[in-house]
Amino acid sequence: MSRTASIWNDDKIHFLVEHYAHISNRKLADTLGVSVPSIKTKSRELGLSKTCARRKISPSIEANILRMSENNSYRTVADKLNVSVTSVHFVVNDAAANGYQKRTKEETSKMISETRVRLIKKERARAIFGMDQKTKLKLFPNKKKYRLRERLKRCRYDVERNDTDVYIDDETRRHANIEAEAQKEGFRIFKPTVEYYPIDFLSENGAAEEQIFAELKRMNING
């Protein structure tokens, strides 16, 4: 028996037939504990369609779709209102044919870009804390190296942005295991050299410095 057949039982099939027309595939997948492709495959086998979804959209839902679509993607609107993306498109396009002002292509592009940025930030945060991604976005060319960089920063190492140079000083609380792991991934640990001038070194402001030092000494500030 194939895996596709094994995940479907009479109760799931009945639920799918009952609700397929007016609930989004993603919502159905979450409810039934299957994947979206499984929903699509099974709906085709059963001859189901969402064309009747248009007739099940109430006036109040239509109003919400139009209001929310101004500042949200159609996918977001569909998920929040528990309808299909097709239904959202239909409602917006039908309203536009009757004088409704749809958002422009520029506004849509900006919205998609901002949504993608927010999604990437969330996925990166999940990755940093060792959680699985919810999307298939390729966030890091080297996820292990990215996590190591964040660990080093949390341990107070000075890490160059988008680089593999790591700097330490006498106050750095060093972690041998993390440093060894980082070096295997190509990070380089540096301890800057401090150059001390000889006591008799004279700068171009030597006379002024000597005068200031003498004054501080006189005031018993410098010992």
C-alpha positions in Angstrom: 0.0 0.0 0.0 1.4 3.4 -0.9 2.0 6.1 1.7 -0.6 8.4 0.0 -3.3 5.7 0.5 -2.3 4.9 4.0 -2.7 8.5 5.3 -6.3 8.8 4.2 -9.2 7.1 6.0 -13.0 7.5 5.7 -13.2 10.3 8.3 -10.5 12.4 6.5 -12.0 11.9 3.1 -15.5 12.9 4.4 -14.0 16.1 6.0 -12.2 16.9 2.7 -15.3 16.4 0.6 -17.4 18.6 3.1 -15.0 21.5 3.4 -12.7 21.5 0.3 -14.8 24.1 -1.6 -14.5 26.8 1.0 -11.3 26.2 3.0 -7.8 26.8 1.8 -5.6 23.8 1.0 -3.1 24.8 3.6 -5.7 25.0 6.3 -7.1 21.6 5.3 -3.6 20.1 5.4 -2.9 21.5 8.9 -6.3 20.2 10.1 -6.0 16.7 8.6 -2.3 16.3 9.4 -1.2 15.8 5.8 0.8 17.8 3.2 -0.7 20.3 0.8 0.3 18.1 -2.2 -1.6 15.3 -0.6 -4.7 17.5 -0.4 -4.3 18.4 -4.1 -3.8 14.8 -5.2 -6.8 13.5 -3.2 -9.1 16.3 -4.3 -8.3 15.5 -8.0 -9.0 11.8 -7.3 -12.4 12.7 -5.8 -13.2 15.3 -8.5 -13.4 18.2 -6.1 -13.1 21.8 -7.0 -13.3 25.2 -5.4 -15.5 26.9 -7.9 -18.4 26.8 -5.5 -16.3 28.7 -3.0 -17.3 31.9 -4.6 -20.9 31.4 -3.7 -20.1 30.7 -0.1 -18.3 34.0 0.6 -20.7 36.1 2.7 -20.9 39.9 2.3 -19.1 40.4 5.6 -16.2 38.1 4.5 -16.0 40.0 1.2 -15.7 43.3 3.1 -12.9 41.8 5.2 -11.1 40.5 2.2 -11.2 43.9 0.5 -10.1 45.7 3.7 -7.3 43.3 4.5 -6.0 42.9 1.0 -4.9 46.6 1.0 -2.0 45.8 3.4 -1.6 42.1 3.3 -0.8 39.5 0.7 -3.6 37.4 -0.7 -2.1 34.3 0.9 -2.1 36.0 4.3 -5.7 37.2 3.8 -6.8 33.6 2.8 -5.2 32.0 5.8 -6.6 34.5 8.3 -10.1 34.3 6.9 -10.0 30.6 6.3 -10.8 30.8 2.6 -8.9 29.9 -0.5 -6.5 32.2 -2.4 -8.6 31.7 -5.5 -11.6 33.1 -3.6 -9.6 36.2 -2.5 -8.5 36.8 -6.1 -12.1 36.5 -7.3 -13.5 38.9 -4.7 -10.8 41.5 -5.3 -11.1 41.3 -9.1 -14.9 41.3 -9.0 -14.8 44.4 -6.9 -12.3 46.1 -9.2 -14.6 45.5 -12.1 -17.2 47.5 -10.2 -14.9 50.5 -9.4 -12.8 49.2 -6.5 -9.3 50.6 -6.5 -6.8 47.7 -6.3 -3.3 48.3 -5.1 -0.8 49.1 -7.8 1.9 46.7 -9.0 4.5 48.9 -7.3 2.6 48.6 -4.0 2.3 44.9 -4.4 6.0 44.5 -5.1 6.9 46.5 -2.1 4.6 44.5 0.1 6.0 41.2 -1.2 9.5 42.5 -0.5 8.7 43.6 3.1 6.9 40.3 3.7 9.9 38.3 2.5 12.3 40.3 4.7 10.1 39.7 7.8 9.9 36.0 6.9 13.7 35.7 6.4 14.3 37.3 9.8 11.9 34.9 11.5 13.5 31.9 9.8 17.0 33.1 10.7 16.0 33.5 14.3 14.6 29.9 14.3 17.8 28.6 12.7 20.0 30.4 15.3 18.1 28.7 18.2 18.3 25.3 16.5 14.7 25.1 15.4 13.5 23.7 12.1 12.6 26.1 9.3 8.9 26.5 8.4 9.7 27.3 4.8 12.2 26.2 2.1 14.0 29.5 1.9 17.8 29.1 1.6 18.9 31.5 4.3 22.6 30.6 4.7 25.3 29.4 2.4 26.7 27.7 5.4 24.2 27.4 8.3 26.8 25.9 10.7 29.2 28.8 10.2 26.4 31.3 10.7 25.4 29.6 14.0 29.0 29.6 15.1 29.3 33.3 14.4 26.3 34.0 16.6 27.6 31.8 19.4 30.9 33.7 19.3 29.2 37.0 19.5 27.1 35.8 22.5 30.3 34.8 24.2 31.6 38.4 23.8 34.1 37.7 21.0 34.5 40.5 18.5 33.5 39.0 15.2 33.8 41.0 11.9 30.4 41.2 10.1 30.1 38.6 7.4 33.7 37.7 7.9 35.7 34.9 9.6 38.1 37.2 11.6 37.6 36.9 15.4 39.3 39.3 17.8 40.1 38.7 21.5 41.7 40.7 24.2 42.8 40.2 27.8 39.2 40.6 29.0 37.7 38.0 26.7 36.3 34.9 28.5 37.7 32.3 26.1 36.0 29.0 25.3 38.4 26.4 24.0 35.7 24.1 22.5 34.0 26.9 20.7 37.3 28.3 19.3 38.4 24.8 18.2 35.0 24.3 16.4 35.3 27.8 14.9 38.8 27.2 13.6 37.6 24.0 11.9 35.0 26.1 10.0 37.7 28.6 8.9 37.4 31.3 11.5 40.7 32.9 12.5 41.3 34.0 16.1 43.4 37.1 16.5 44.8 38.9 19.6 45.8 42.4 18.5 49.3 43.4 19.4 49.6 46.4 21.8 52.6 48.6 21.0 54.0 50.4 24.0 56.2 53.5 23.5 59.4 53.8 25.5 59.3 56.1 28.5 61.5 58.7 26.8 59.3 58.8 23.7 58.5 62.3 22.6 55.5 63.1 20.4 55.0 66.3 18.6 53.0 67.5 21.6 55.6 66.4 24.0 56.1 69.7 25.7 52.3 70.1 26.3 52.0 66.6 27.6 54.8 67.1 30.0 53.2 70.3 31.3 49.8 68.5 31.8 51.5 65.6 33.6 53.3 68.0 35.9 50.1 69.9 36.7 48.3 66.6 37.4 51.1 65.5 39.6 51.0 68.8 41.5 47.3 68.4 42.1 48.0 64.8 43.4 45.7 63.4 40.7 48.4 61.3 39.1 50.1 60.2 42.2 
